[in-house]
Amino acid sequence: MSSYRLEPPFSISFSGGESSGFMLHQILDEFGGSLPAGAVVLFANTGLEHEKTLEFVRNAGDAWGVSVRWLEYDAGEVKETTFEDASRAGEPFESLISERGYLPTPVARICTVNLKVRLMAKYLKGLGWTEWEAAVGLRADEPHRAARIKGDCAAETTVCPMAEAGHTLEDVEAFWSDQAFRLEIPRWLGNCQGCFLKSRGRIELVAEQYPEALEWWDQTEQATGKRFRIDRPSYGNILQQVSIQGRLFEDDGTSAPCRCSE
């Protein structure tokens, strides 16, 4: 049986990336173009996703006739929203920071866990689900990530149909090259443009080419008097350095893995 032939109830985590979009299309194909009862597609918006990411999620839903449920974190609760009303100024992220009283860091990655993973699980429990499979878009060329991933709660079993099917980034690229639409942002930039898990060199590249993408991160550090990372300069200092001196570090292509980008 195909790894994309999931047994309801199941959820599909659509991050707004091309890999998870590919996965969604494969699952739709497996069910003849429409999802069965007991299957839901979830997009959890942190308020910091690129506008093109939001457009991509909307376009996929419209083009494929899929009802994507847009979710946001709101003071610990799940808020349903739409493309038109979705946060675009980091409000869900700010709500979490205000509630916790500290910023996420590489060793305390509360953002993805709470703004996406647990948010989706809470939503499904709110539907009355007591046991389900959650499909995430990890590929066969990401074996270590796929092997480590697990559900957030006992009720959830996380599956990686792309990894099981042997589909890689090459397959994803080939698929989207034939579509009428695709995600119109550079792959290196990613959905969460200023993510603190990106290397110093990559953040400098963002500061050089898309400085506005780092404004929220800079303003949040200034407003809280805290830092997302203490092992390198603040976002404000990096922005200033790049504007005056240019980039000091090359983009080495590294970024710690995160479920925001599946």
Phi, psi and omega in degrees: 000144179296143178293343179274355179270080184276155181261119178299150001280142176212154176245154176240116179276108180257102185286342188097006176262166184288332178292312180291331175294319175300313180301315180302315181296321179296320179293318177301315179301320182297331181255023174076020175102354177216145184284148178283167174300142181087017176234132180227147177252126185240134172236118180259117185261124179274348184090358180242004177295151176298144179303326179292333175294314179299318179295323180296316178298314178300314183297321179296315179299316180293315185292326185255004178066037182250136175273103178271128180267117183270123183239150174218149176281131181219094180053045177087354181251166179266127178246126174272138181220195181222174176303315184295321186261000182299144178299138177230011181230025174077017184302315177300319179297316180295325178299317179294316180298317179298319181292319184276330180084012177206163180272150172293152179221173178301334180260354177223073188275069184285346186291299182298317182302313185271323184280343182231293190299302182289330178299315180293319178297320179296321179298315182294321175297325178294338175279355182095006179289138179244346179199131182200164171260141179241113181272128178237154189271055174267134188266174178291337177271015173233053189298324182291321178293315181297324182288331185271339190291145179210165181292157181279340182217167183298333183285343188252128173247114183276133179234153181235079185300329179294316179297318180295326181278352181081017181279136185240180178301326178299320178293320180297314180297318180296320179297310186288336178293342180258002183268160180282347178214162174199178181284117189263049172226151180300140181300324183292334182285317178076171182291315180264092196297321184259015187313132182290350178279351177286151180295161178303316181297322180288322177296323176296323178295320176297316180299326180285316188262330181223061185303330180296336181290343181258359184298315181298317181296318177296311182297323180292319176296318180293318183292325183267342185070017181238174183232145173288330177217137178257359182265011176201169182300160178295166177300319180298318179294322179293317177301316180294316181300313182294323181291333183262311186257344188087188182282136177260338182239140176282149175286111182271005177079008184262148174199130180300140181298143183210142182288355175292339190251010184290000000 
